[in-house]
């Protein structure tokens, strides 16, 4: 995010992150790497005090916007994605890590 820009809607960001985390797990990504990728995403959107814990079947995320903390747990059913779907997940993740996505696009 650029200096002076508004922080995103925390609820929307939280939803983006848990969906992205579940998608990374479906790609077979390592849990530690999923945590790192999600932390990069929240940092890109100006969230500095987040907590991310990823297990092979679940993603726990807590975001703090300066006023209150929001927490979510997303269970992830084991699934297999096709290679083209995996490519889409990683492309989406790269956009999210640079904060180039806005509320209506996720």
Residue pairs with C-beta under 8 A, 6 or more apart in sequence:
1 7
1 44
1 45
1 46
1 99
5 46
7 45
7 46
7 47
7 65
8 45
8 46
8 102
8 103
9 103
10 47
10 63
10 65
10 70
11 70
12 103
12 106
13 42
13 45
13 47
13 63
14 61
14 63
14 70
14 72
15 72
15 106
16 41
16 96
16 101
16 106
17 38
17 41
17 42
17 52
17 59
17 61
17 63
17 96
18 59
18 61
18 72
18 74
19 74
19 106
20 37
20 38
20 41
20 89
20 92
20 93
20 96
21 34
21 38
21 52
21 54
21 59
21 61
21 74
21 76
22 59
22 74
22 76
23 81
23 89
23 92
23 93
24 33
24 34
24 37
24 38
24 89
24 93
25 31
25 34
25 54
25 56
25 57
25 59
25 76
26 76
26 79
26 80
26 81
26 89
27 81
27 86
27 89
27 90
28 80
29 37
31 54
31 55
31 56
32 54
34 52
34 54
34 59
35 52
35 53
35 54
37 93
37 97
38 52
38 54
38 59
38 61
39 50
39 52
40 97
41 93
41 96
41 97
42 50
42 52
42 63
43 50
44 96
44 97
44 98
44 99
45 99
46 99
47 63
47 64
47 65
49 64
50 61
50 62
50 63
50 64
51 60
51 61
51 62
52 59
52 60
52 61
52 62
53 59
53 60
54 60
56 76
57 75
57 76
57 77
57 78
58 73
58 74
58 75
58 76
59 73
59 74
59 76
60 71
60 72
60 73
61 71
61 72
61 74
62 69
62 70
62 71
62 72
63 69
63 70
63 71
64 70
81 89
92 101
95 101
96 106
